[in-house]
């Protein structure tokens, strides 16, 4: 288990007596009722992605300012081995410093290859827009996790019973500025666009461009 030495930089413990919700709250899936039993691929944790200003609670009615609480799943790396059935090494080798969209199976197949583990840099350095890496805290998150921005679920913030579940499910809080970074990465993922630029990436074009600098 690779727990950061200064894990308190990333996380804060939840104070149960503090009745509030914030962006970056990590929630237990079972308490939320979102854990699918006997399904090892079902996420164990979710994170609130809704802005903190939209999560202001009316303490009398226990409802939030906005109608919905949006959450994204945290996926444990270990489940990838169970899913993996074929080699995606060639696909992942194309990942560079650009923002790309690839499937979780493609990303993590390389980690099963001892010669390719250096590719994890692409994930930790935010070079894959679909995911964001979260280190373990060693108590709640006992292994490295991924936030998957392609899967978003909503909880009715105007239902007192649902809000109570969310409050009870809080197990960890991502600290600032990392929680703001999560929000930024979430926004970047959904605002990114893809363009057809194969022609300018071709070797012939690149070589001609290089030649122009030597004239």
RODO-490638 format. One line per field, with one value per residue (C-alpha): residue number from 1; residue in one letter; chain; x, y, z. Coordinates in Angstrom, 1 decimal. Each point is the difference from the previous one (the first is absolute). Example, Ala and Ser with C-alpha at 12.3 -4.5 7.8 and 13.67 -1.06 7.14 Angstrom:
REM residues 2
pos = c(1	2)
code = c(A	S)
unit = c(A	A)
u = c(12.3	1.4)
v = c(-4.5	3.4)
w = c(7.8	-0.7)
//
This chain:
REM residues 215
pos = c(1	2	3	4	5	6	7	8	9	10	11	12	13	14	15	16	17	18	19	20	21	22	23	24	25	26	27	28	29	30	31	32	33	34	35	36	37	38	39	40	41	42	43	44	45	46	47	48	49	50	51	52	53	54	55	56	57	58	59	60	61	62	63	64	65	66	67	68	69	70	71	72	73	74	75	76	77	78	79	80	81	82	83	84	85	86	87	88	89	90	91	92	93	94	95	96	97	98	99	100	101	102	103	104	105	106	107	108	109	110	111	112	113	114	115	116	117	118	119	120	121	122	123	124	125	126	127	128	129	130	131	132	133	134	135	136	137	138	139	140	141	142	143	144	145	146	147	148	149	150	151	152	153	154	155	156	157	158	159	160	161	162	163	164	165	166	167	168	169	170	171	172	173	174	175	176	177	178	179	180	181	182	183	184	185	186	187	188	189	190	191	192	193	194	195	196	197	198	199	200	201	202	203	204	205	206	207	208	209	210	211	212	213	214	215)
code = c(X	X	X	X	X	X	X	X	X	X	X	X	X	X	X	X	X	X	X	X	X	X	X	X	X	X	X	X	X	X	X	X	X	X	X	X	X	X	X	X	X	X	X	X	X	X	X	X	X	X	X	X	X	X	X	X	X	X	X	X	X	X	X	X	X	X	X	X	X	X	X	X	X	X	X	X	X	X	X	X	X	X	X	X	X	X	X	X	X	X	X	X	X	X	X	X	X	X	X	X	X	X	X	X	X	X	X	X	X	X	X	X	X	X	X	X	X	X	X	X	X	X	X	X	X	X	X	X	X	X	X	X	X	X	X	X	X	X	X	X	X	X	X	X	X	X	X	X	X	X	X	X	X	X	X	X	X	X	X	X	X	X	X	X	X	X	X	X	X	X	X	X	X	X	X	X	X	X	X	X	X	X	X	X	X	X	X	X	X	X	X	X	X	X	X	X	X	X	X	X	X	X	X	X	X	X	X	X	X	X	X	X	X	X	X)
unit = c(A	A	A	A	A	A	A	A	A	A	A	A	A	A	A	A	A	A	A	A	A	A	A	A	A	A	A	A	A	A	A	A	A	A	A	A	A	A	A	A	A	A	A	A	A	A	A	A	A	A	A	A	A	A	A	A	A	A	A	A	A	A	A	A	A	A	A	A	A	A	A	A	A	A	A	A	A	A	A	A	A	A	A	A	A	A	A	A	A	A	A	A	A	A	A	A	A	A	A	A	A	A	A	A	A	A	A	A	A	A	A	A	A	A	A	A	A	A	A	A	A	A	A	A	A	A	A	A	A	A	A	A	A	A	A	A	A	A	A	A	A	A	A	A	A	A	A	A	A	A	A	A	A	A	A	A	A	A	A	A	A	A	A	A	A	A	A	A	A	A	A	A	A	A	A	A	A	A	A	A	A	A	A	A	A	A	A	A	A	A	A	A	A	A	A	A	A	A	A	A	A	A	A	A	A	A	A	A	A	A	A	A	A	A	A)
u = c(0.0	1.6	-1.4	1.4	2.2	-1.9	-3.5	-1.6	0.9	-2.6	-2.7	-1.8	-1.9	-3.8	-1.4	-3.4	-1.3	0.5	-3.3	1.2	0.7	3.0	1.4	2.6	-1.9	0.8	-3.1	-0.4	-2.0	-1.7	-1.4	-1.2	-1.7	2.1	2.1	-1.0	0.5	1.9	1.3	3.8	0.0	-2.6	1.8	0.5	0.2	-1.5	1.1	-2.2	0.8	-2.7	1.3	0.1	-2.1	-2.8	0.2	-1.1	-2.3	-3.2	0.6	-3.7	-1.1	3.3	-0.3	2.6	-0.1	-0.1	-2.1	2.7	3.3	2.2	2.5	2.8	1.3	3.4	1.3	2.6	3.0	-0.1	-3.3	1.6	1.9	-3.3	-1.4	3.1	-0.1	2.3	3.1	-0.5	3.7	0.2	-3.0	1.3	3.4	-1.6	-0.8	2.3	-0.2	-3.3	-3.4	-1.5	-3.1	0.6	-1.8	1.0	0.9	2.4	1.6	0.7	1.0	3.5	0.3	-0.1	3.1	3.1	1.8	-2.7	-0.7	1.6	-3.2	-1.8	1.7	-2.7	-2.7	1.6	1.0	-3.6	0.6	-3.2	-3.1	-2.4	1.7	1.6	2.3	-0.6	2.7	-1.1	-0.3	0.6	-3.1	-3.0	1.6	2.3	1.4	0.5	-3.4	-1.3	-2.8	-1.9	-1.4	-2.0	-2.4	-2.1	-3.0	-2.4	-1.7	-3.1	1.0	-3.6	-0.7	0.9	0.5	2.4	2.0	0.2	1.5	2.6	0.9	0.3	2.1	2.7	3.3	2.7	0.5	2.4	1.9	0.4	1.6	-0.4	-3.8	0.0	2.4	-2.6	-2.6	2.3	0.9	-3.7	-0.7	2.9	-1.1	-3.4	1.2	2.7	-0.4	1.5	1.3	1.2	3.7	1.5	1.3	2.2	1.3	1.2	3.8	0.2	-1.6	2.1	3.2	-0.9	-0.7	3.4	1.7	-1.5	1.9	3.3	-0.5)
v = c(0.0	3.3	2.6	3.5	1.1	3.2	-1.4	2.8	2.3	-1.8	-1.0	1.0	-2.3	0.5	1.6	-1.7	2.8	2.4	0.0	1.3	-1.2	1.1	-0.6	-2.7	-2.0	-3.7	-2.1	-3.7	-1.7	-2.5	2.7	1.8	-3.1	0.1	-3.1	-3.0	-3.0	-3.0	2.3	0.5	2.7	2.2	3.1	0.0	3.8	3.1	3.7	3.1	2.1	2.7	3.4	0.6	3.2	-2.1	-2.5	2.5	-1.9	1.3	-1.4	-0.1	-1.9	-1.7	0.8	1.7	3.3	-1.8	-2.9	-2.6	-1.1	-1.3	-2.7	-1.9	-3.5	-1.0	-3.2	-2.2	-1.0	-3.6	-0.8	0.7	-3.3	-1.8	1.8	-0.2	-2.7	1.3	2.1	3.7	0.9	1.3	2.3	1.5	0.6	2.7	2.0	3.1	3.4	0.7	-0.4	-3.2	-2.1	-3.7	-2.8	-1.0	-3.5	1.4	2.2	-2.5	-3.0	1.6	-0.3	-3.8	0.2	0.4	1.8	2.6	1.2	3.4	0.8	0.7	3.5	0.8	-0.5	1.7	3.0	0.5	-1.0	-2.0	2.2	-2.8	-0.9	1.7	-1.9	0.0	-1.4	-2.1	1.4	-3.4	-0.1	0.6	-0.2	-2.9	-0.1	2.4	1.1	1.7	2.5	-0.9	3.2	-1.9	-1.4	2.6	-0.7	2.3	-0.1	2.0	2.9	0.9	-3.4	0.1	-3.8	0.1	2.9	-1.8	-3.0	2.2	1.5	-3.4	-1.3	2.6	-1.7	2.3	3.5	1.0	3.1	3.3	0.7	-3.7	0.1	3.1	-1.9	-2.8	2.5	1.5	-3.4	-0.9	3.3	-0.5	-3.6	1.1	3.2	-1.7	-0.6	-2.3	1.0	-2.0	0.9	-3.2	1.9	2.4	-2.8	-2.0	-0.6	1.6	3.2	0.2	-0.6	2.8	2.3	-0.7	0.6	3.5	1.0	-0.8	2.2)
w = c(0.0	-1.1	2.3	-0.4	2.9	0.4	-0.7	2.1	-2.8	-2.1	2.5	3.2	2.3	0.1	3.1	0.4	2.2	-2.8	-2.0	-3.3	-3.6	-2.1	-3.4	0.5	2.6	-0.5	0.6	0.9	-2.8	2.3	2.3	-3.1	-1.3	-3.2	0.7	-2.1	2.2	-1.5	-2.7	0.5	-2.7	1.8	1.4	3.8	0.2	-1.7	0.2	0.0	-3.0	0.5	0.9	3.8	-0.4	-1.4	2.9	2.7	2.4	1.5	3.5	0.8	-3.1	-0.9	-3.7	-2.2	-1.9	-3.4	-0.9	-0.7	1.5	-2.8	0.8	-1.9	0.8	1.4	-1.6	1.6	-2.2	1.2	-1.8	-3.4	0.2	0.2	-3.0	-2.2	-2.7	-2.7	-0.5	-0.6	0.2	-3.5	0.6	3.2	-1.6	-2.0	3.1	0.2	1.6	-1.8	1.6	-1.3	0.5	0.6	1.8	3.5	-1.3	-2.5	2.6	2.6	-2.2	0.0	3.7	-0.2	-2.3	2.1	-2.8	-0.5	3.6	-0.8	-2.0	3.3	-0.3	-2.6	2.6	2.9	-2.1	-1.2	-3.6	-0.3	0.2	0.8	3.4	2.9	2.4	3.7	2.4	2.9	3.5	1.5	2.1	-2.3	-3.4	0.5	-3.5	-2.9	-1.5	-3.2	-0.4	-3.2	-1.4	-2.6	2.6	1.8	2.3	1.8	3.3	0.7	2.3	0.7	1.6	3.7	0.2	-2.9	1.5	3.3	-1.8	-1.6	3.4	1.6	-3.0	0.4	0.8	-1.2	-1.4	-2.7	1.1	-1.8	-2.5	-1.2	0.1	-2.2	-2.3	-0.2	-1.1	-2.5	-1.5	-0.1	-2.0	-2.3	-0.8	-1.1	-1.8	-2.0	-3.7	-2.5	-3.5	-3.0	-0.1	-1.4	-3.1	1.9	2.2	-3.0	-0.2	-3.4	1.2	3.1	-2.0	-2.5	2.9	1.5	-3.3	-0.2	3.2	-1.7	-3.0)
//
